[in-house]
Every structure is written in C-alpha cells, then in structure tokens.
Amino acid sequence: METQGNKRRKTIFSFFKPREPTSTSEEHSPSNIDISNCNDQYSSKSQRVEIDVDSLERDPSIRIPIWQHPVNQRDEIRRAYIKMGPYQPIMPVYPRTESGQQYRRFQSSWFKQFSWLEYSPSKDAAFCFPCFLFENKKAHYPTFTTEGFKSWKRVNDGSRCSFLLHTGGPTSPHNNAVNSIDALMNLTQHIDKVMNVQTSEEVQKNRL
C-alpha cells in the first residue's frame, strides 16, 4: 500500500507539464534550502521580471546556480525552470563508468522512479532539480546540486539506494525544496489573480 509520502512524490511537479525527454562525491543530502524569496509580496506588474527562457542553460552541470542571479530575478528564473521541468535527456547509450571489476551506467528508467532526477550529458552525472532551485550559496552537500552524482552502483541498492537516501523524510532538505516549489507556484497564482483584479479595477475606473 502506498504511503502518503509516495503519493506526494508523484505529484510534486503538478504545476507544469514536463516536456518530452530530449535525445541527444558520495554524500546523500543536498545543500541547505533557501525559501525566503517564496514569501516576497508583489503589488504590481512592474515588480515582475520577464525572463528569456531560451537564454537559460538546461544542462545541470553547466547552468548558473540560482543564488548567482540578481536577487530580483531569482523567483522568475525559478518559475521559468519549473515550467520547463527537470532536464531528462534520453540517450541511446549512456557512458560506462568503471566500478571495481564491473562497468555501470546511468539508466533512463530512473527518471520514472524519481521525477526530480536530472542528468548532465556533459558530465555524465545526476542532479536534483528541486534542490538546484533552492540551493544556498553555502552548500554543505553539493553532490546533487553542483558536483553531480555518478556512483551508479549505489542506486539499485535497496533501502541504501542513494536516491532514496537523498530524498529523505518529510522534513529533509530535499522535501523542503519540493514544498518550496509548491509555495512559489501557489504564490505566483495568487499574484496573477491580484494583478488581474487590479487591472479590471483600473479598466472600470477609466470608463467612469
């Protein structure tokens, strides 16, 4: 029987429709999570910054960390990335990595098991999408946000699976980041409603 946590993980990206997959260190916890920007209040359209989505890098190992962007642009950049979804390229064959006397490689089937998972073709490493979005400048565990995870033998390892350990419990840094996505997008919807109301009121006033 599925737990509430499992059901939750299946719907964390309900705010966007993921695009079709494109062809083409060992710590298990992400960095600290900064959700302060999610509580910002906006009162007019002038406070919204338009972001050119095409200018945003998708590859997790190449893109600029959120905290390096100007403060007044971070939430809009987060929203843009959320709408695009995790970067999950499907490749005919992923590079092999030597592991003891065996060779292992990334598996595209992991995308279905872990909806937050991203893959970097340029680094042959896995990353965490929610943790990237809400990473602090001082990252104590950057494996899934900046360095990249590639210890493939530790994925299909039962309860010791590195991806499961990274996800953690309800209050883990990873799940805090997932909750921050929900909070940010709910706030966005609220702002849009407020702005629509303000626009309607302005139109009515101009008609008087």
N, C-alpha and C positions, 0 to 999 in steps of 0.2 A: 504493500500500500504506500502511495507516495506521501511524503511528509509535506507540510506546508512550505518548508524551505525549498523543496524540489520544485513545487508548483510555482513558487515565486521566481526561481531562476529561469523558468521557461518564458516568462512574460516581462522580463526587465527591459526589453527593447521594444515595448509596445508603442512607443512614441514615434517610431519610424518604421518604414518597410525596408528591410535590408536589401541592398542591391544583389543581383545575381553575382556569385563569386567570379572574379576576373581570372582569365587564364594567363597565362603567361609562360655563470655562477650558481649556485645551487640553493639559495635561500628561497623560502616558500611564501614570504609575506611581501606585499607591495610597500611602497613608500607611504608616508603619512598622508592623510587626506585633508585637503583644504576646501571647506564648503562655505566659506564666508561670503563669497560672491553670490551664492544662491539666494541670500537674504536681502540683496540690494532691492530698493524700491524705485520704480520708474514712474514718472508722471506725464511724460510727453514723448512724441516720436523723436524729438531731437536728441534724446538720450540713447537711442538705439543706433548701433554702429553697423553699417552694412558690410558684410564680409564677402569677398570674391571667393566662392567655393573652389573654383578652378585653380586658385593660387595655393590651396592647402595641400601639402605633401601627404600622401596616403601611407607610404612605407613606414612602419613603426620605428625602424632604426635610423631613419633619415629625418623625419619630421621634427619640428621645433617643439620643445616642451611647452605646455600651456603657460607655465609661470614666466617664460621668457617673452611672452607677448605683452603689449601695453595693458595695464590694468583695465582700462575702459573697453578693451576689445575681447577680453578673455571669455566672458559668458557667451558672446555672439559666436566666437570661434568654437566653443564647446557645442553650441546648438548646431552649428554647421557640420561638425564631425558626427554628432548624434544622428542627424538626418542622413548622412552618408552611410553610417553604420561601421562596424568593425571591418578592418581590411583582411579579407579571407580569400586570397588567390588560390585557385585550383590549378595545380600543375600536373602534367602527365607523370613526372617523376621528380621527387624531391631529392636533394643531395644526401648522400650517405655520410654518416658520421661513425668513425671507428669507436667501438665501446668494448674494451677488452679484446676478446677474440672474435667478436661479432661486429656487424655493421647495422646501424639503426638509422631511421629517417623519420621526418615529420609525416604524420598521417592526416589527410584532409578530412577523414571521418571524425576527427576530434572537434571540428567546427560544430558538428551537430550535437555532440555531447556537452560542449562548453561554448555557449553562444557568445561569451565575452572574449573568446580567444582570437588573437590576430597572429599573422605570420609575416615575417620580413624575408622576401626573396634575396635581398642584397646581403643579409647577414645569416640566413638560414637559422632563424631563431624565432621563438614565440613570445608574444607580449600580451598584456592585459589592457583591453580598451577602456573600461571604467576607471581603472587606476591611473592610466595616462591622462584622462580628462581632469582628474582632481589631485594630481601629484603636487606636493610641496617642493619648494626649492631645495630644502634639506631632505634628501631622500636617504633613508637609512637602509632600505631594502630595495635597490633599484633593479633587481633581476627581471621583473616583469614590466618595467616601465622604460628603462634606458639601456641596460646592458643586454637584455634578451636571454631567454631560457632555451637551452638546447640539450639538456640531459634526457634524451628521449627514453632511455631505459627506465627512467623513474616515473614515466607516465602510466603505463599499464602495470601498476604495482599494487593493485587492490586498495586498501584503505590508506596506504602510504603514497598513493598517486600524488605527484607534485601539484597537479592542477587542483585536486580536491583540497590539499593542504593549503594552497594559496587562497582558495575560496573561503575556507574557514567557517566559523559560526555566524549567527545573526548580527553580531556586533564587530565582526572582523573589519580591518581596513578596507578589504575588497568590497564587502557588502555595504559598508558606509558609502563607498563611491557609487555603488549601484543605487542606493537610496538618494544620493545627491543628484543623480541623473533624473530620477522621478521628480525631485523637488524643483530642479531647474526648469524642467519642461512644464510642470504644473504652474510655476510662476510665469513662464512665458505665455501660457494660455490665458492666465489671469490678466497679464499686461495687455495682451491683444484685445481682450474684452473691454478693459478700461479705456483703451485708446479708441476703440470703435464707438463706445458710448460718448466719449469726449467729442469725437468727430461728428456724430449725429447731433449733439447739442449745439455745436458750432454752426452746423448747417441750418438748424432751426432758428438760431439767433440771427443768422444772415438773412433769413427770409422775412424776419419781422420788420 
